[in-house]
């Protein structure tokens, strides 16, 4: 193959070197300059030619492998994978950076005041927060900054708070979300395509009404998958088709050849943590276009990836046009704090005509005060700073948990989902049931869930451990105490 001609930019304000190398190789693959089956240069060769460390080159290659652009063959090297479908649209977003311009999908900043002051005719409902029975880590979020933006809303916009909330969500927040998803997730949308709701489960109920308007009666879900979504669709009378999940996500070959909807988590499948490779992403988009189906992409905690870079959205791979087949779901609960139930969905352009029918008779139940506070929180850059801080903090917590797990023999305990998210799957060889293990952890103030969605393997009981909720200073001692309680 021809030698790489990348010109790396070095300095404190540049992207990490591994990311520049990743971007270069990825663009060569997408453009066809590196065809399927091409062997990438050896790690040592690239490191020597580009004056890089082997670790830096390995990081770039591993990120390409995680996203499915290359295949790793033991004792042989990395080879370009088969990628069906069109080339990637546009460039990768500047993750968590400041915006370099207005960008597509966001109105000009001069309209921000107009967005903020738009009011409508629905009322807010009060809510009561429940005291948690688990140990939590207040250091995971800067409540001082949140208090400041809340006070700003109270001081400057009491007139808005005396008015009812917009059923679609506050325009100021929809504007900030449109900027954020473009720059951090590669999602292209206008603020008018966004609907805000009080949690993903509530938005899923909206989607149930939308599917009927589209003439869709069959919903495919991941198996194993997120159980509350299955329950919502079942309660609304939909026929469910559970599709098996492998290490590469949902089995696309088992999707029906008729018009339907499919609910997927391509970037961090729950509960397995599988990442859908780029080839499968194009395949599922082709399936949706061929069958006139709708893909519901749940991107619930994709920002929290601790090794390599977050993976861009499925929605961002679609050609930019009026005909889209991906409905994008996002949430702030994982990246702010759990009691903030603010989620959003981005509708495809061609089904915007159903917006009025979809929201008819619906009262916005997501706090208008918190929506406006979050809009300020994002506008002032606090949200992006918080994500960086949270990724670093959770990465350290994850490493601490794995040190404890690795101190035990593999036949006693193993860990899955070790690259992203807020929890681990622990598999334990014990006589205790998963429910008993959960109760032991609960008595210690540790959140562990015994989920039927996580099957046993090799006779080992499986539970979901929310390590991210524990304070960093005591995470190792608490994890060890919990495991000892399970084993002995």
C-alpha positions as CSV (number, residue, x, y, z in Angstrom):
1,X,0.0,0.0,0.0
2,X,1.1,3.6,-0.5
3,X,2.7,5.3,2.6
4,X,0.6,7.5,4.8
5,X,0.9,11.2,4.0
6,X,-0.7,12.5,7.2
7,X,0.7,15.8,8.6
8,X,0.2,15.7,12.3
9,X,-0.4,18.9,14.2
10,X,1.3,19.0,17.6
11,X,0.8,21.4,20.5
12,X,-1.3,21.9,23.5
13,X,-4.4,23.1,21.6
14,X,-4.4,20.4,19.0
15,X,-6.5,17.2,19.0
16,X,-4.7,14.2,20.5
17,X,-2.2,12.6,18.1
18,X,-4.0,9.3,18.2
19,X,-7.2,11.0,17.2
20,X,-5.6,12.8,14.3
21,X,-4.2,9.5,13.1
22,X,-7.6,7.8,13.5
23,X,-9.3,10.6,11.5
24,X,-6.8,10.3,8.7
25,X,-7.1,6.5,8.3
26,X,-10.9,6.6,8.7
27,X,-11.2,9.2,5.9
28,X,-8.9,7.1,3.6
29,X,-11.2,4.1,4.3
30,X,-14.4,6.0,3.7
31,X,-13.2,7.6,0.5
32,X,-12.1,4.2,-0.9
33,X,-8.4,5.0,-0.9
34,X,-7.9,2.1,1.4
35,X,-10.2,-0.7,0.0
36,X,-11.5,-3.7,1.8
37,X,-8.8,-6.2,2.8
38,X,-6.0,-3.7,2.8
39,X,-3.5,-4.4,5.6
40,X,-2.6,-1.4,7.6
41,X,1.1,-0.7,8.3
42,X,2.6,-2.3,11.3
43,X,2.4,-0.4,14.6
44,X,6.2,0.0,14.8
45,X,6.4,1.3,11.2
46,X,3.8,4.0,11.7
47,X,5.4,4.9,15.0
48,X,8.8,5.3,13.4
49,X,7.6,7.1,10.3
50,X,5.4,9.6,12.2
51,X,7.6,10.0,15.3
52,X,4.9,8.6,17.5
53,X,4.8,6.2,20.4
54,X,3.6,2.7,19.7
55,X,0.8,3.3,22.3
56,X,-0.5,6.3,20.3
57,X,-0.7,4.2,17.1
58,X,-2.3,1.4,18.9
59,X,-5.0,3.7,20.4
60,X,-5.8,4.9,16.9
61,X,-6.0,1.4,15.5
62,X,-8.1,0.1,18.4
63,X,-10.6,3.0,17.9
64,X,-11.0,2.1,14.2
65,X,-11.5,-1.6,15.3
66,X,-14.1,-0.7,17.9
67,X,-16.1,1.3,15.3
68,X,-15.8,-1.5,12.7
69,X,-13.6,0.2,10.1
70,X,-10.9,-2.4,10.5
71,X,-10.6,-6.0,11.7
72,X,-7.9,-7.2,14.0
73,X,-6.4,-10.6,13.1
74,X,-4.2,-12.2,15.8
75,X,-0.5,-12.6,14.8
76,X,-1.3,-10.9,11.5
77,X,-2.3,-7.2,12.0
78,X,-5.2,-4.9,11.1
79,X,-7.1,-5.1,7.9
80,X,-9.7,-2.7,6.3
81,X,-13.2,-4.2,6.9
82,X,-16.1,-4.3,4.4
83,X,-18.2,-1.2,4.7
84,X,-21.4,-1.3,2.7
85,X,-23.5,1.8,1.8
86,X,-22.6,5.4,1.1
87,X,-19.6,7.2,2.4
88,X,-19.8,9.0,5.7
89,X,-21.5,12.4,5.4
90,X,-19.4,15.4,6.6
91,X,-16.7,15.2,9.2
92,X,-16.5,13.9,12.8
93,X,-17.7,16.4,15.4
94,X,-15.4,18.4,17.6
95,X,-16.2,16.5,20.8
96,X,-17.2,18.7,23.7
97,X,-15.4,21.7,22.2
98,X,-16.8,25.2,21.8
99,X,-18.7,25.7,18.6
100,X,-16.7,27.3,15.8
101,X,-19.7,28.8,14.0
102,X,-23.5,28.6,13.8
103,X,-23.4,25.2,12.2
104,X,-26.3,23.4,10.5
105,X,-29.3,22.6,12.7
106,X,-29.0,25.6,15.0
107,X,-30.4,29.1,14.6
108,X,-28.2,32.2,14.7
109,X,-27.2,33.3,18.2
110,X,-29.0,36.6,17.6
111,X,-32.3,34.8,17.9
112,X,-31.4,33.3,21.4
113,X,-33.5,35.9,23.3
114,X,-36.4,35.3,21.0
115,X,-36.2,31.5,21.6
116,X,-36.0,32.1,25.4
117,X,-39.0,34.3,25.6
118,X,-41.4,32.2,23.5
119,X,-44.2,31.0,25.8
120,X,-47.2,28.8,25.2
121,X,-50.3,27.5,26.9
122,X,-49.5,24.4,29.1
123,X,-48.9,24.3,32.9
124,X,-46.1,22.8,34.9
125,X,-46.7,20.2,37.6
126,X,-44.7,20.1,40.8
127,X,-42.7,17.0,41.6
128,X,-41.4,15.5,44.8
129,X,-37.9,14.1,44.9
130,X,-37.4,10.9,46.9
131,X,-34.4,10.3,49.3
132,X,-32.1,7.7,47.9
133,X,-31.3,4.6,50.0
134,X,-27.9,4.2,48.3
135,X,-24.6,5.8,48.8
136,X,-24.0,8.5,46.2
137,X,-21.2,10.8,45.1
138,X,-22.1,14.5,45.2
139,X,-18.7,15.2,43.6
140,X,-19.9,13.8,40.3
141,X,-21.8,17.1,39.6
142,X,-21.1,20.8,40.3
143,X,-24.3,21.8,42.1
144,X,-22.9,25.3,42.7
145,X,-23.0,26.1,39.0
146,X,-26.4,24.5,38.7
147,X,-27.7,26.7,41.6
148,X,-26.4,29.8,39.8
149,X,-28.3,29.1,36.6
150,X,-31.4,28.2,38.5
151,X,-31.2,31.5,40.4
152,X,-30.6,33.3,37.0
153,X,-33.9,31.8,35.8
154,X,-35.7,32.9,39.0
155,X,-34.2,36.4,39.0
156,X,-34.6,37.2,35.3
157,X,-37.5,35.1,34.0
158,X,-40.2,35.0,36.6
159,X,-42.6,36.1,33.9
160,X,-41.9,32.9,32.0
161,X,-42.3,30.8,35.1
162,X,-45.8,32.1,35.6
163,X,-46.7,30.8,32.1
164,X,-47.4,27.3,31.1
165,X,-44.7,25.2,29.5
166,X,-44.4,24.5,25.8
167,X,-45.7,20.9,25.0
168,X,-42.7,20.4,22.6
169,X,-40.2,21.7,25.2
170,X,-38.7,25.1,25.8
171,X,-37.4,26.7,22.6
172,X,-34.2,27.9,24.4
173,X,-33.3,24.3,25.4
174,X,-34.2,22.9,22.0
175,X,-31.8,25.4,20.4
176,X,-29.0,24.4,22.7
177,X,-29.6,20.7,22.2
178,X,-29.5,21.2,18.4
179,X,-26.0,22.6,18.7
180,X,-24.9,20.0,21.1
181,X,-26.0,16.9,19.2
182,X,-24.4,18.3,16.0
183,X,-21.0,18.9,17.5
184,X,-20.8,16.0,19.9
185,X,-22.9,13.2,18.3
186,X,-23.0,14.1,14.6
187,X,-26.8,14.5,14.7
188,X,-28.1,17.0,12.2
189,X,-31.4,18.7,13.1
190,X,-33.3,21.9,13.5
191,X,-34.6,22.9,16.9
192,X,-38.2,22.4,15.6
193,X,-37.4,18.6,15.1
194,X,-36.8,18.2,18.8
195,X,-39.4,17.1,21.4
196,X,-38.4,17.3,25.1
197,X,-40.0,15.0,27.7
198,X,-39.7,13.9,31.3
199,X,-37.5,10.8,30.7
200,X,-37.0,8.3,27.8
201,X,-39.9,6.2,29.0
202,X,-42.3,9.1,28.5
203,X,-40.9,9.8,25.1
204,X,-41.3,6.1,24.1
205,X,-45.1,6.5,24.8
206,X,-45.0,9.5,22.3
207,X,-43.3,7.2,19.8
208,X,-46.0,4.6,20.3
209,X,-48.6,7.1,19.2
210,X,-46.4,8.2,16.3
211,X,-46.0,4.7,15.0
212,X,-49.8,4.3,14.6
213,X,-49.8,7.5,12.6
214,X,-47.2,6.0,10.3
215,X,-49.2,2.8,9.9
216,X,-46.6,0.7,11.8
217,X,-47.9,-2.1,14.1
218,X,-44.8,-4.3,14.5
219,X,-41.9,-3.3,16.8
220,X,-38.6,-5.1,16.9
221,X,-36.5,-4.9,20.1
222,X,-33.2,-6.2,21.2
223,X,-33.0,-9.5,23.1
224,X,-31.7,-9.1,25.8
225,X,-32.6,-5.5,25.9
226,X,-34.1,-2.6,27.9
227,X,-37.2,-4.2,29.5
228,X,-39.2,-1.0,30.2
229,X,-39.3,-0.2,26.5
230,X,-40.7,-3.7,25.7
231,X,-43.4,-3.1,28.4
232,X,-44.4,0.3,27.0
233,X,-44.9,-1.1,23.5
234,X,-46.7,-4.1,24.7
235,X,-49.1,-2.0,26.9
236,X,-49.9,0.0,23.8
237,X,-50.9,-3.1,21.9
238,X,-47.9,-3.5,19.6
239,X,-46.7,-6.9,18.3
240,X,-43.1,-7.4,19.6
241,X,-40.5,-9.2,17.6
242,X,-37.4,-9.8,19.9
243,X,-34.2,-10.0,17.8
244,X,-31.1,-11.7,19.3
245,X,-28.1,-9.5,20.2
246,X,-24.5,-10.6,19.5
247,X,-21.2,-9.0,20.1
248,X,-21.9,-6.7,17.1
249,X,-25.3,-5.6,18.3
250,X,-28.7,-6.6,17.0
251,X,-28.8,-9.4,14.3
252,X,-29.8,-7.3,11.3
253,X,-30.4,-10.4,9.1
254,X,-33.3,-11.4,11.4
255,X,-35.2,-8.1,10.9
256,X,-38.5,-8.5,9.0
257,X,-38.8,-7.6,5.3
258,X,-42.0,-5.6,6.0
259,X,-42.6,-2.1,7.3
260,X,-41.9,-2.0,11.0
261,X,-39.9,-0.2,13.7
262,X,-36.8,-1.3,15.5
263,X,-35.5,0.0,18.8
264,X,-31.7,-0.2,19.1
265,X,-28.8,1.0,21.2
266,X,-26.0,0.9,18.6
267,X,-23.3,2.6,20.7
268,X,-23.6,0.9,24.0
269,X,-26.2,-1.9,23.9
270,X,-28.0,-2.6,27.2
271,X,-27.2,-4.8,28.9
272,X,-24.4,-6.4,26.9
273,X,-22.4,-3.2,26.0
274,X,-22.1,-4.4,22.3
275,X,-21.1,-1.7,19.8
276,X,-22.6,-1.9,16.3
277,X,-19.8,-1.8,13.7
278,X,-19.9,0.6,10.8
279,X,-20.8,-2.1,8.3
280,X,-23.8,-3.2,10.3
281,X,-24.9,0.5,10.7
282,X,-25.0,1.0,6.9
283,X,-26.9,-2.4,6.6
284,X,-29.6,-1.4,9.1
285,X,-30.0,2.0,7.3
286,X,-30.4,0.1,4.0
287,X,-33.0,-2.2,5.6
288,X,-35.0,0.8,6.9
289,X,-34.9,2.5,3.4
290,X,-35.9,-0.7,1.6
291,X,-38.8,-1.6,3.9
292,X,-39.9,2.0,4.7
293,X,-39.3,1.3,8.4
294,X,-38.3,3.5,11.3
295,X,-35.1,3.0,13.4
296,X,-35.4,4.2,17.0
297,X,-31.8,5.0,18.1
298,X,-31.4,5.2,21.9
299,X,-28.1,7.0,22.5
300,X,-28.6,7.0,26.3
301,X,-25.0,7.3,27.7
302,X,-22.7,7.2,24.7
303,X,-20.7,10.3,25.9
304,X,-19.4,8.2,28.8
305,X,-16.8,6.1,26.9
306,X,-13.5,5.7,28.8
307,X,-11.2,4.2,26.2
308,X,-10.9,6.0,22.9
309,X,-13.4,8.5,21.7
310,X,-17.2,8.4,21.9
311,X,-18.8,6.8,18.8
312,X,-20.9,9.0,16.5
313,X,-24.6,8.5,16.1
314,X,-26.4,6.2,13.6
315,X,-28.6,9.2,12.6
316,X,-25.5,11.1,11.5
317,X,-24.7,8.5,8.8
318,X,-27.8,9.1,6.9
319,X,-27.6,11.3,3.8
320,X,-28.8,14.8,4.6
321,X,-32.2,15.0,2.9
322,X,-35.9,15.1,3.6
323,X,-36.2,11.3,3.8
324,X,-34.8,10.0,7.0
325,X,-35.4,6.7,8.8
326,X,-33.8,7.4,12.2
327,X,-35.6,8.8,15.2
328,X,-32.9,9.8,17.7
329,X,-33.3,9.6,21.5
330,X,-31.0,11.3,24.1
331,X,-31.1,11.9,27.8
332,X,-29.4,14.1,30.4
333,X,-30.0,11.9,33.4
334,X,-26.6,10.1,33.0
335,X,-24.6,13.3,32.4
336,X,-26.2,15.6,34.9
337,X,-27.7,13.9,38.0
338,X,-30.4,11.1,38.1
339,X,-33.2,13.2,39.4
340,X,-33.2,15.4,36.4
341,X,-35.6,13.6,34.1
342,X,-35.0,15.6,31.0
343,X,-34.8,13.6,27.7
344,X,-35.3,14.5,24.1
345,X,-36.0,13.0,20.7
346,X,-35.2,14.2,17.2
347,X,-37.8,13.4,14.7
348,X,-37.0,12.7,11.0
349,X,-37.9,15.7,8.8
350,X,-40.6,13.9,6.8
351,X,-42.7,13.0,9.9
352,X,-42.7,16.6,11.3
353,X,-46.1,17.0,9.8
354,X,-47.4,14.7,12.6
355,X,-46.1,17.0,15.3
356,X,-49.4,18.7,16.0
357,X,-51.4,15.4,16.2
358,X,-48.6,13.8,18.3
359,X,-48.7,16.6,21.0
360,X,-52.5,17.3,20.9
361,X,-53.9,17.2,24.4
362,X,-50.4,16.6,25.9
363,X,-49.3,18.7,28.9
364,X,-45.5,19.2,29.2
365,X,-44.5,17.4,32.5
366,X,-40.9,18.3,32.3
367,X,-40.1,21.2,34.6
368,X,-40.0,24.5,32.8
369,X,-37.6,25.9,35.4
370,X,-35.1,23.0,34.9
371,X,-35.4,23.3,31.1
372,X,-34.5,26.9,31.2
373,X,-31.7,26.3,33.7
374,X,-30.3,23.6,31.5
375,X,-30.4,25.9,28.5
376,X,-28.2,28.4,30.4
377,X,-26.0,25.6,31.8
378,X,-25.3,24.5,28.2
379,X,-25.0,28.0,26.8
380,X,-22.4,29.0,29.4
381,X,-20.3,25.9,28.6
382,X,-20.8,24.2,32.0
383,X,-22.4,21.1,30.5
384,X,-19.4,20.3,28.2
385,X,-17.0,20.9,31.1
386,X,-19.1,18.6,33.3
387,X,-19.0,15.8,30.7
388,X,-15.2,15.9,30.6
389,X,-15.0,15.9,34.4
390,X,-17.5,13.0,34.6
391,X,-15.7,10.9,32.0
392,X,-12.4,11.3,33.9
393,X,-14.0,10.6,37.3
394,X,-16.0,7.5,36.1
395,X,-12.9,6.2,34.3
396,X,-10.9,6.3,37.5
397,X,-13.8,4.6,39.4
398,X,-14.0,1.9,36.7
399,X,-10.3,1.3,37.0
400,X,-10.6,1.0,40.8
401,X,-13.4,-1.5,40.5
402,X,-11.5,-3.6,38.0
403,X,-8.5,-3.7,40.3
404,X,-10.6,-5.3,42.9
405,X,-12.3,-7.8,40.5
406,X,-8.9,-8.7,39.0
407,X,-7.6,-9.6,42.5
408,X,-10.0,-12.6,42.5
409,X,-9.6,-15.7,40.3
410,X,-11.6,-15.6,37.1
411,X,-13.5,-18.7,38.0
412,X,-14.9,-16.7,41.0
413,X,-15.8,-13.4,39.4
414,X,-15.6,-11.6,36.1
415,X,-16.7,-8.2,34.7
416,X,-18.4,-7.2,31.4
417,X,-19.2,-3.7,30.0
418,X,-15.8,-2.4,30.9
419,X,-15.4,0.4,28.4
420,X,-18.4,2.7,28.8
421,X,-21.5,3.6,30.7
422,X,-22.2,3.9,34.4
423,X,-22.4,0.2,35.4
424,X,-20.7,-3.1,35.1
425,X,-22.1,-6.6,34.7
426,X,-20.5,-8.8,37.4
427,X,-20.7,-12.6,37.0
428,X,-20.1,-14.4,40.2
429,X,-19.7,-18.1,41.1
430,X,-21.8,-18.3,44.3
431,X,-24.6,-20.3,45.8
432,X,-26.6,-17.1,46.4
433,X,-29.2,-16.0,43.9
434,X,-28.9,-12.7,42.0
435,X,-31.7,-11.3,44.1
436,X,-29.8,-12.3,47.3
437,X,-26.6,-10.7,46.0
438,X,-28.6,-7.5,45.2
439,X,-30.0,-7.5,48.8
440,X,-26.5,-7.9,50.3
441,X,-25.3,-4.9,48.3
442,X,-28.4,-2.8,49.2
443,X,-27.8,-3.4,52.9
444,X,-24.3,-1.9,52.4
445,X,-25.8,1.1,50.5
446,X,-24.6,-0.1,47.1
447,X,-26.8,-0.2,44.1
448,X,-26.8,-3.6,42.4
449,X,-29.7,-4.8,40.2
450,X,-30.7,-8.4,39.6
451,X,-32.0,-8.2,36.1
452,X,-33.7,-10.9,34.1
453,X,-32.2,-9.3,31.0
454,X,-28.7,-10.5,32.0
455,X,-28.5,-14.3,31.6
456,X,-26.2,-16.5,33.6
457,X,-23.1,-17.8,31.8
458,X,-21.0,-20.9,32.8
459,X,-23.2,-21.3,35.9
460,X,-22.2,-17.8,37.2
461,X,-24.9,-15.5,38.6
462,X,-25.0,-12.1,36.9
463,X,-25.9,-8.7,38.4
464,X,-25.6,-5.1,37.3
465,X,-23.3,-3.0,39.6
466,X,-23.7,0.8,39.5
467,X,-20.1,1.5,40.5
468,X,-20.4,5.1,39.3
469,X,-22.6,6.1,42.2
470,X,-20.0,5.3,44.8
471,X,-17.5,8.0,46.1
472,X,-14.1,7.6,44.5
473,X,-12.2,7.5,47.9
474,X,-14.1,4.4,49.2
475,X,-14.9,2.5,46.0
476,X,-12.3,-0.2,46.4
477,X,-13.0,-1.0,50.0
478,X,-16.8,-1.1,49.4
479,X,-16.4,-3.2,46.2
480,X,-14.2,-5.7,48.0
481,X,-16.6,-5.8,51.0
482,X,-19.5,-6.5,48.7
483,X,-17.8,-9.2,46.8
484,X,-16.7,-10.9,50.0
485,X,-20.3,-10.9,51.1
486,X,-21.3,-12.7,47.9
487,X,-18.5,-15.3,48.0
488,X,-18.4,-16.1,51.7
